[in-house]
């Protein structure tokens, strides 16, 4: 493991980074299109799950050492529930966790059959980490998809408009499970960059406690953060971890994924429900040769991280590890 550089994150807020002409230190762990990766370690084997690639709804790859990855020729979610628009499902940002009974739970975002311009979050289960995962009949989280007061029955009722994407599971040290996710307000299409260039639509990152089954709510969803002027049109792709000092770190992306302003940033709080204090971007275009890094997921160990960045004609997967405290994080290329 080679240490690359120690950054004071506050210093990364001001500089304007331009797209690099060549890749410097980071090289793809998976060079093929593998966006929005999520990572889990099962019996000393690493697994990652990624957004659809036109062939598989949910991509899957594994590694024994977190360095060399094997993309499997299988779809973790080959069958979709009836609420999904099967003609253009656009299955995004999967996340997999292992439940206390040993089974595996997959969260995913997909386009609605009734409102195909909007997405909601579903859940699926499997006895095996590699699947196939069997989806639940109803959406898990689906706040007012088209913003017209239309109700889509879902397991977890939550406020907001535009549907929801980017669900990520988190198990705290006391055993309580949570889901963090984004209310997809920019899908309502107010124009401009990522359909929210004027910033009028809310895109909050939400947190909801759930039962040991990972899907039954134990309370109301609360807002952790929403986008501000410095975030551009949105924030998304949340991933939550607990730090050695017992504070919480929320990693997320801001700006539009199709822009070189896309990034990996973070915030901290002493309480899981906040308030969260922004610490500034961690990975931005130009740092270590990356272009539009985003969609970072932190493993349950709080150290291993996967994320994507533009590469060739797609978004490749990259890996790193993180450590540090306060407003300083050291990241290392694995």
C-alpha positions as CSV (number, residue, x, y, z in Angstrom):
1,X,0.0,0.0,0.0
2,X,1.6,3.3,-1.1
3,X,0.8,6.5,0.7
4,X,0.0,9.2,-1.9
5,X,-0.4,12.4,-0.1
6,X,-1.8,14.0,3.1
7,X,-4.4,16.7,2.4
8,X,-6.0,19.3,4.5
9,X,-9.5,19.2,3.1
10,X,-10.1,22.8,3.8
11,X,-7.5,23.7,1.3
12,X,-9.3,21.7,-1.4
13,X,-12.3,24.0,-1.4
14,X,-10.7,27.0,-3.1
15,X,-8.6,25.7,-6.0
16,X,-10.1,25.2,-9.4
17,X,-9.0,21.9,-10.8
18,X,-8.9,21.4,-14.6
19,X,-9.3,18.0,-16.4
20,X,-5.9,16.3,-16.5
21,X,-4.2,15.4,-19.8
22,X,-3.0,12.1,-18.4
23,X,-3.7,9.9,-15.4
24,X,-1.1,10.3,-12.7
25,X,-1.2,7.9,-9.7
26,X,-4.7,6.4,-9.6
27,X,-5.3,3.6,-12.1
28,X,-8.6,1.8,-12.5
29,X,-9.3,-1.3,-10.5
30,X,-12.0,-2.1,-13.1
31,X,-11.3,-0.3,-16.3
32,X,-14.7,-1.2,-17.8
33,X,-17.8,0.9,-17.2
34,X,-18.7,0.1,-13.6
35,X,-20.4,3.2,-12.1
36,X,-21.7,3.7,-8.5
37,X,-19.8,0.8,-7.0
38,X,-20.7,-0.6,-3.5
39,X,-18.3,-2.8,-1.5
40,X,-18.7,-5.6,1.0
41,X,-16.3,-8.2,2.5
42,X,-17.7,-11.7,3.0
43,X,-15.5,-14.5,4.3
44,X,-12.3,-12.7,3.4
45,X,-13.5,-12.1,-0.2
46,X,-14.3,-8.6,-1.4
47,X,-17.3,-8.0,-3.6
48,X,-18.4,-4.9,-5.5
49,X,-21.8,-4.2,-7.1
50,X,-22.3,-1.6,-9.9
51,X,-24.9,0.2,-11.9
52,X,-26.3,-1.5,-15.0
53,X,-24.0,-1.8,-18.0
54,X,-26.7,-2.5,-20.7
55,X,-26.3,-6.2,-20.3
56,X,-26.7,-6.8,-16.5
57,X,-29.1,-4.9,-14.2
58,X,-26.6,-5.1,-11.4
59,X,-22.9,-5.9,-12.1
60,X,-20.8,-7.8,-9.7
61,X,-17.1,-8.4,-9.3
62,X,-14.9,-9.9,-6.6
63,X,-11.3,-9.8,-5.3
64,X,-9.2,-11.7,-2.8
65,X,-6.9,-8.8,-2.1
66,X,-8.8,-5.6,-3.0
67,X,-6.3,-5.0,-5.8
68,X,-7.0,-7.5,-8.6
69,X,-10.7,-7.6,-9.5
70,X,-12.6,-10.2,-11.5
71,X,-15.8,-9.0,-13.1
72,X,-18.3,-11.9,-13.1
73,X,-20.4,-12.8,-16.1
74,X,-23.6,-12.8,-14.2
75,X,-26.5,-10.4,-13.2
76,X,-27.0,-10.1,-9.5
77,X,-30.6,-8.9,-10.2
78,X,-31.8,-10.7,-13.3
79,X,-35.5,-10.4,-12.6
80,X,-37.2,-7.1,-11.9
81,X,-40.4,-6.5,-9.9
82,X,-43.6,-5.2,-11.7
83,X,-43.2,-1.6,-10.4
84,X,-40.0,-1.2,-12.5
85,X,-40.2,0.0,-16.1
86,X,-38.7,-3.2,-17.8
87,X,-38.3,-1.4,-21.2
88,X,-35.8,1.0,-19.7
89,X,-35.2,-0.1,-16.1
90,X,-32.0,2.0,-15.6
91,X,-31.1,0.1,-12.4
92,X,-28.7,2.4,-10.5
93,X,-26.4,2.5,-7.5
94,X,-26.9,-0.9,-5.8
95,X,-25.8,-1.6,-2.3
96,X,-25.4,-4.9,-0.5
97,X,-25.3,-5.7,3.2
98,X,-25.4,-9.0,5.2
99,X,-28.2,-9.4,7.7
100,X,-27.8,-10.9,11.1
101,X,-29.3,-14.2,9.9
102,X,-26.6,-14.5,7.2
103,X,-28.8,-13.6,4.3
104,X,-27.9,-10.7,2.0
105,X,-30.0,-7.6,1.2
106,X,-29.7,-5.6,-2.0
107,X,-30.9,-2.0,-2.3
108,X,-31.2,-0.6,-5.8
109,X,-32.8,2.4,-7.7
110,X,-34.9,1.8,-10.8
111,X,-37.2,3.7,-13.2
112,X,-40.9,3.4,-12.4
113,X,-43.3,1.6,-14.7
114,X,-46.0,4.2,-14.0
115,X,-43.6,7.3,-14.1
116,X,-40.6,6.2,-16.1
117,X,-38.9,9.6,-15.8
118,X,-38.5,9.0,-12.1
119,X,-36.9,6.4,-9.9
120,X,-37.5,4.8,-6.6
121,X,-35.6,2.4,-4.3
122,X,-36.3,-1.3,-4.2
123,X,-34.9,-4.1,-2.1
124,X,-34.1,-7.7,-2.9
125,X,-32.7,-10.7,-0.9
126,X,-30.5,-13.7,-1.5
127,X,-29.0,-16.6,0.5
128,X,-25.8,-16.1,-1.5
129,X,-23.7,-13.0,-1.9
130,X,-23.5,-13.5,-5.6
131,X,-27.3,-13.9,-6.0
132,X,-29.5,-14.1,-7.8
133,X,-31.4,-11.6,-5.6
134,X,-35.2,-11.9,-5.5
135,X,-36.9,-8.4,-5.4
136,X,-39.7,-7.4,-3.1
137,X,-43.0,-6.7,-4.8
138,X,-43.3,-3.1,-3.6
139,X,-40.8,-0.2,-3.8
140,X,-38.9,0.3,-0.5
141,X,-38.7,4.1,-0.7
142,X,-40.7,6.2,-3.2
143,X,-41.4,9.8,-2.2
144,X,-44.0,11.5,-4.5
145,X,-42.3,10.6,-7.8
146,X,-43.6,13.3,-10.2
147,X,-44.3,16.0,-7.6
148,X,-48.0,16.1,-8.2
149,X,-49.1,14.4,-5.0
150,X,-49.3,11.0,-6.6
151,X,-48.9,8.1,-4.1
152,X,-46.9,5.1,-4.9
153,X,-47.3,2.4,-2.3
154,X,-43.9,1.8,-0.6
155,X,-42.7,0.0,2.5
156,X,-41.1,3.1,4.0
157,X,-43.1,6.3,3.7
158,X,-41.0,9.4,3.6
159,X,-41.3,13.1,2.7
160,X,-39.9,14.8,-0.4
161,X,-40.6,14.9,-4.1
162,X,-39.0,13.3,-7.2
163,X,-38.6,9.7,-6.1
164,X,-35.4,8.4,-4.5
165,X,-32.1,6.8,-5.4
166,X,-28.7,5.9,-4.0
167,X,-29.7,3.9,-0.9
168,X,-26.9,2.7,1.3
169,X,-27.1,0.5,4.4
170,X,-25.3,1.2,7.7
171,X,-25.1,-0.9,10.9
172,X,-24.0,1.0,14.0
173,X,-22.0,-0.4,16.8
174,X,-25.2,-0.9,18.9
175,X,-26.6,-3.1,16.1
176,X,-29.1,-0.6,14.9
177,X,-29.4,-0.5,11.1
178,X,-30.0,2.6,9.0
179,X,-30.6,3.5,5.3
180,X,-29.2,6.7,3.9
181,X,-30.5,7.8,0.5
182,X,-31.1,10.8,-1.8
183,X,-34.5,12.2,-2.6
184,X,-34.2,12.7,-6.3
185,X,-35.7,16.2,-6.6
186,X,-33.7,17.1,-9.7
187,X,-35.7,14.4,-11.6
188,X,-38.6,16.9,-11.6
189,X,-36.8,18.8,-14.3
190,X,-36.4,22.4,-13.5
191,X,-33.9,22.9,-16.2
192,X,-30.1,23.4,-16.6
193,X,-27.3,21.3,-15.2
194,X,-28.7,17.8,-14.1
195,X,-32.2,19.3,-14.6
196,X,-31.7,21.5,-11.5
197,X,-29.4,24.2,-12.7
198,X,-31.4,26.9,-10.9
199,X,-31.1,25.0,-7.7
200,X,-34.8,25.3,-6.8
201,X,-35.5,21.6,-6.3
202,X,-34.4,20.0,-3.0
203,X,-32.2,16.9,-3.2
204,X,-31.8,16.0,0.5
205,X,-29.8,13.1,1.9
206,X,-32.1,11.3,4.3
207,X,-31.6,8.8,7.1
208,X,-34.1,6.2,8.4
209,X,-33.6,3.6,11.1
210,X,-34.8,0.1,10.1
211,X,-35.4,-3.3,11.8
212,X,-32.9,-6.2,11.6
213,X,-34.5,-7.2,8.3
214,X,-33.2,-3.9,6.7
215,X,-36.5,-2.8,5.3
216,X,-39.0,-2.2,8.2
217,X,-38.8,1.3,9.4
218,X,-38.3,2.0,13.1
219,X,-38.9,5.7,13.0
220,X,-39.3,8.7,10.7
221,X,-36.7,9.6,8.1
222,X,-34.7,12.7,8.9
223,X,-32.7,15.1,6.7
224,X,-29.0,15.0,7.1
225,X,-28.0,17.5,4.4
226,X,-29.4,19.3,1.4
227,X,-27.6,21.0,-1.5
228,X,-26.4,24.6,-1.1
229,X,-24.9,27.0,-3.6
230,X,-21.4,25.5,-3.3
231,X,-22.9,22.0,-4.3
232,X,-24.3,23.1,-7.6
233,X,-27.6,21.5,-8.6
234,X,-27.6,18.5,-6.2
235,X,-25.9,16.2,-3.6
236,X,-26.2,12.4,-3.9
237,X,-24.5,9.0,-3.4
238,X,-24.3,9.0,0.4
239,X,-22.2,6.5,2.4
240,X,-22.1,6.6,6.2
241,X,-19.4,5.3,8.5
242,X,-18.5,5.6,12.2
243,X,-15.0,6.9,13.0
244,X,-12.6,5.8,15.7
245,X,-13.5,8.8,17.9
246,X,-17.2,7.7,17.7
247,X,-18.2,10.5,15.4
248,X,-19.9,9.9,12.1
249,X,-18.6,10.7,8.6
250,X,-21.0,11.1,5.8
251,X,-19.4,10.8,2.3
252,X,-21.4,12.1,-0.7
253,X,-21.0,13.6,-4.1
254,X,-22.0,17.1,-5.2
255,X,-22.5,18.8,-8.6
256,X,-23.7,16.9,-11.7
257,X,-22.2,13.5,-12.6
258,X,-21.8,14.6,-16.2
259,X,-19.7,17.6,-15.2
260,X,-16.0,17.7,-14.3
261,X,-17.2,19.5,-11.1
262,X,-18.5,16.2,-9.8
263,X,-16.6,15.2,-6.6
264,X,-16.4,13.1,-3.4
265,X,-16.9,15.3,-0.4
266,X,-17.8,14.7,3.2
267,X,-19.3,15.9,6.5
268,X,-19.1,14.9,10.1
269,X,-21.4,14.8,13.2
270,X,-21.3,13.7,16.8
271,X,-24.8,12.2,16.5
272,X,-25.9,10.0,13.6
273,X,-28.9,12.2,12.9
274,X,-26.8,15.3,12.8
275,X,-26.3,18.2,12.5
276,X,-23.5,17.5,10.0
277,X,-20.6,19.9,9.5
278,X,-19.1,20.0,6.0
279,X,-15.4,19.3,5.7
280,X,-14.9,20.1,2.0
281,X,-14.1,17.9,-1.0
282,X,-11.9,14.9,-0.7
283,X,-11.5,13.9,-4.4
284,X,-12.0,16.4,-7.3
285,X,-11.1,16.5,-10.9
286,X,-7.3,17.0,-11.2
287,X,-6.4,15.3,-8.0
288,X,-4.1,12.3,-8.7
289,X,-5.2,12.4,-12.4
290,X,-8.9,11.8,-11.8
291,X,-11.8,13.2,-13.8
292,X,-15.2,13.6,-12.2
293,X,-14.7,11.2,-9.3
294,X,-17.9,10.3,-7.4
295,X,-20.2,7.6,-6.1
296,X,-17.8,6.6,-3.3
297,X,-18.8,3.8,-0.9
298,X,-17.0,3.1,2.4
299,X,-16.8,-0.5,3.5
300,X,-18.1,-1.6,6.9
301,X,-14.5,-1.4,8.3
302,X,-14.4,2.3,7.7
303,X,-11.2,2.1,5.7
304,X,-11.7,0.5,2.3
305,X,-13.3,2.7,-0.3
306,X,-14.5,2.3,-3.9
307,X,-15.6,5.0,-6.2
308,X,-15.9,5.8,-9.9
309,X,-14.3,8.4,-12.2
310,X,-14.4,9.1,-16.0
311,X,-12.2,6.7,-18.0
312,X,-12.2,6.2,-21.7
313,X,-15.9,6.2,-22.7
314,X,-17.3,5.2,-19.3
315,X,-16.9,5.4,-15.6
316,X,-14.3,3.0,-14.3
317,X,-14.0,1.8,-10.7
318,X,-11.1,2.9,-8.5
319,X,-10.1,1.8,-5.0
320,X,-8.4,3.5,-2.1
321,X,-8.1,3.3,1.7
322,X,-8.7,6.2,4.1
323,X,-7.5,7.1,7.6
324,X,-7.2,10.1,9.7
325,X,-9.2,12.3,12.1
326,X,-10.5,15.8,12.4
327,X,-10.5,17.7,9.1
328,X,-7.6,15.7,7.6
329,X,-7.9,12.4,5.8
330,X,-5.1,10.4,4.3
331,X,-6.0,8.3,1.3
332,X,-3.8,5.6,-0.1
333,X,-3.7,3.8,-3.4
334,X,-4.1,0.1,-2.8
